[in-house]
Amino acid sequence: MANYSTDEAGFTTWEAYPEHNTRVDPKGKLVHFFDEEDIATLLPPGRFHLLTCDVVDLAEVPDGGPVTHREWLTVARKIRAC
């Protein structure tokens, strides 16, 4: 899975929202940014084995031109049912 990291530029430049690590983008959309604790909550070690969990630069080319995002790129294997 890929999730915006708190290292992403929007985390420090967009308007803060009361929910933990959430910001309001310039178009008014709520965006949650993930830190290491958020990833651990989503993929608890007793249920998942993390194969990779790194913050990486991911590039995309939307209509407005190329941008690069700082995202958590995580690959995990389920080790037991919920």
N, C-alpha and C positions, 0 to 999 in steps of 0.2 A: 504494500500500500504506500501511497505517497501523501504526506500531510504537510501543510505549510509549517515551517519552523519559526520559532520566535526570533531567529536570526534574519528573517525576511524583512525587507525594507519597510513594508506596510505596517509591521508591528510597532515600529517606533514613530511612524509619521501619520498614521490614520487615527481618527478619533477613538479614544478608549470607550469601551462599553462595560457596564457593571459586571458582566460574567467574566470569570477568570480567563485571561489570555484571549479575549475576544475584542475585535475592533470593528469600526464601521468604515467601509471603503468609501471613496468619493461619490459613488452612485447610491449610497445608503444601504448597501448589502452588508449583513453581519458576516464576519469571517473569523473563524477560530484558528489560532496559531498554537502549535503543539510544542511543549518542552519535553524533556526526558521523562518527567513524572507522568505527563499525560499519556505518553506512549506505553509506559509500564502499566498504567491503569487499563488501557485498551487490551494489552497483551500480557496478562499476569504470568510470571515465570512458572507457576504451578500448572498452567494450562497450555502454554506455548513455549517453544524453543526458538529463540531469535537466531536466525541464520545471518542476517545483516540488519544493522540499525544505525545508519549514518546520515548526517546532514550533508546534502549534495546540492550542486547547482544544476537546475533543470531548465533548459531553454525551450521557448515556444515562440511561434510566429503568428500572433493574432492579427486581425485586420489593421490594428494601429501600429504594427511593426514589431520587431523582435524584442523579447524581454527575457530576463533570467530570474528564476525564483529560487530561494533557499528552502529546500524541503527535506523532511525526513523520508528516506527511502528505506522501507522496512520489509524484510521477507521473514516470515515465521512459519513454523510447522506446529500444528496442533498436536499436543501430546496426550490430552485427555478431553473427554466430552465436558460440556458446560455443566 
